[in-house]
């Protein structure tokens, strides 16, 4: 365990040396309501498709098939939709994801005026394939390859990004580490932009079967780190209440949400308060498990 922590600290510290303004920031949008309501860093949790977004090693389930659809509204104007599919076969797991969104009408002005000169739109698209494996009950590893595309007015750019992570579980505690959005820079018009490379680590503690406490740290390669504390309480495997508080993030201070399980279906809602003028984020999700 000591060598694992050493590697994590080296990764997190190295990121602080290279600050930059990244492109493809839609890759940092939370993919599900479950993840959003727990502070967007769920690297130490696993076993549900609805935890998609923090650690590819967490994408496993005791169900043979899962599907999830989500709607995300971010900062009032950005709207995204996602479709996730998970297939399990023994200790081998495959997840496919499609993510699309943007802003439909953006006003362009060449000079201060009441009426815009013209309107244009933005479009963000991500499609990914995740392969994860759980050769032992206490260990999972996973990797994701993403195709990404972004268009703003008549300009566009595309590229490929990769995620990798692992998850350790032992009785009442679990530990996860992930590296997200690793890849080459992409050209947008005449400029080159790096991907929003991010390092994540989290520890989850289960003092009771229906109670989870999560402590996470995320270090974007281009910004300061964010620590988050989250809690999830589940009542009779039907209703889950979730909340999180983040420190070190200017945009988000707290989040909360809930989930309801009705047979093979489950419904999730997540809300994140933003301290900035951009606005808040909320997510709705519908999940199916067979």
N, C-alpha and C positions, 0 to 999 in steps of 0.2 A: 504493500500500500504506500510506503514512503516514496518509492521511485515514481509511482503514479502522480502523487502530489507534486513532486519535483518537476516532472515534465509539464504539468498544468501551469505551475508558476512561471516556468521559463516561457511558455507560449504567451501567457497573459502579459508578462513583462516586456517581451519583445514587441508586442503590438504598440506599446506606448512610445516607441522610438520613431514611429513613422505615421505622422498625422497627414491627412489629405481629405479632399472633398470627393466622395465616391459618386458613382452613377448607379443606376438600377436600384434605387432605394426602396422600390416596392417589394424587393426581396426581404425586407425587414418587417413587412406587414404581418401581424399574427394571422395564422391560417384558420384557426378555429376559436369558438367561444370558450371552450374549456381552457385552452392555453392562455387566452387573453385574461380571463378572470383570475389566473394564478400568477400574473405578472410577466407573461410571455417567455419565461425561462422555466421549462419543465424538463430539463435535461436528465433529471434523476428519476422521472416517472415513466412507466411503460405499461403495456397491456391493453391499450385502447387506441383505435385509429384517431379518435378525437384529440389526442395529444400531439398530433402532427405539428411539426414546425420547429422543434428545438433540437432533437437528437434522432438521427435515423435508426439508432440501435433500439429506440423505444417502440418501434412499430412492429409489435407482435400482439397476438391475442389468443385466448383459448377458444375463440370461435373460428370456424373455417373461412367465413367470408364476412367482411364489413364494408359498408359504404357510408359516406358522410357528405352532406351538402351544407355550405355555409354562405352567409351574406355578411359582408363587412362594410361598415360605413366609417370612414376615417377623416377627421377634421372637417366634417360637414359636406365636403365636395367630392372627396375621393370615395368611389364605391367599387367594391370587388365582389366576385363570386368564385367559389371553389368547389371542385368535385374530387373526392378521394375514394379510392378503391383498394382494399387490402385482402390478399389471399394467403392463407396459412396452409402449410403442408408439413406436418410434424414439427421439426425445429427450423424450417426454412420459410421465409416470409417475403412476399413481393407486394409493393405498394405503388400504385400509379396515381398521379395527381395532375389536375389541370386548374389553372388560376388565371382569371382575366378581369380587367377593370380599368379605371381611369376617370377622366373628367370629360363630360360630353360637350360643354360649351365654355370656352375660355375667351374672355374679351381681350382684344389687342388694340392698343392705342399708340399712335406715333407722337401724340401731343395731348396734354390735359384737355379733356372734353367730356360732355355728358354721354355721348354716344360713341361706342367703339368703332374703330375703322373696319374690323371684321371679326368673325368668330372662328375659333379653331378648337380642336379636341386633342386629348392625349389617350394613348392606349398602352396598357402593360399586359404582357402575356408570359406565363411560366408553365411549362409542362415538364414533369419529372418522373423518374423511375428510381425507387428505393429497393435495395436488396438487403435484408437483414437475416441474421442467423442466431439461434439460441442453442448452441451445442450442449450447454449445461444449464440447469435451472437458475444458477446464480450469475450467469454471464451472457451478455448479448453484444453483438457488434453489427454495425450497419454502415452503408454508404449510399449516397444519392448523387445522381447526375441530373442536371437541370438544363433545359433549353430555355433561353430567355430572349424576350423581344420587347423593345420599347419604341414608341412613336410619339412625336410631338410635332403637330402641324405637318409639314412635308418632310421632316427629318426623322430618321429612324436609326436604330442600332440593334445588334443582336450579339449573342455570345453563349458561352457554356460555363456553368458553375458546378462545383462539387461540394458535398458535405461528407463528413465522416465522424463517427462517434462510437463510444462503447458504454455499457451500463453494467454495473455490479450490484447484485442484490443478496442480502443475507438477513433472514428473519425480519427484524423490525427496522432495518436501515437499508438504504440504497444510495448509490453514488454514480453520477453520470458526467461525462465530458464529451464535448462536440466542437468541431471546427466547421463553420458554415461559410458558404459563398467564396470558396477558393477558386481562383481562375485568372485568366489573362485579362488585361485591360481591353476595352472596346472603344471604337471610334464613333463619336456622335458629332455629326457635321465635320468640323475641322479640329475637334479636340478629342483627347483620349481620357477616359475615365476608368478608375479602378473599381472593382466590385466591392460591396460593403462587407469585407471579411470580418468575421466575428468569432470570438472564442467564448464558449459557455461551459460552466461547471456548476453542479448543484448536488445537494445532499437532501434526502428525504428521510424523515423519522416517523415511525408508526407507533406511538405510545398505546394506541388501541386499534382494534381491527377497523373501526369506522372513522378513524381520525388520522390525518396526515399533516405533518409540518414540513415545510420545504424552505431551504435556505439556498439561494442561488447567487451567482456572480457572472455577469456578462461583460466582456471587454471588446467593444468594437475596435478594429485596427485604426480607425480614423477619429475616435472620440474617447472621452473619459469613460471609465467603467461604471456599471450599474449593479448595485446590490438589491436583492429583493427577498422579502419574507412572505410566505404564503401559507394558508391553511385551508384544508378541505374536510368537511364533516358530512358523513353520509348516514341517513336515517333509514334503517330497514331495507337497504339496497333499492330504495325508490327515489329518494330526494337527496341531492347533494348541494351543500352550501359552500361557496368558495370566496376567498378574499385575499388580497395581496397589497403590500406596501413596498414602494421602491425608493431607494436613496441613491442620489447621484445622477438622477435623470431630471433634466429641466422640463421635459415634455409630459412626463407621467409621474404621478405621486401615489395614486392608489387605484385598485381595480376590485371589482366584485362580480359575482354571477351565481348561477344555480343550474342544476341539471335535474331532469325528471326522466326516470326509466319506466316505460310501459311495455312490458313483454320484450319483443324483439326490437322495439323502437326506443329511442331516447332523444330528448330535446335539451339543448343547451342555450344559455344566454350569458353574455359577458359584456361588461362595461368598464371602460378605463377613463378616469378623469385626467385631463391635461391641464397643467398649470400655464401653458403657453396660450397665445392668442389664436392659435390655429384651430383649436376645438378638441372635442373628445372623440373617443372611438367606441362603437358598440358592434357586437357580432351576434348573429342568430345561427343556430346549427340544428340540423336534423340528421340522426344517425340510425343505421340499420345494421343489426348483427344476426347472422344465421349460423 
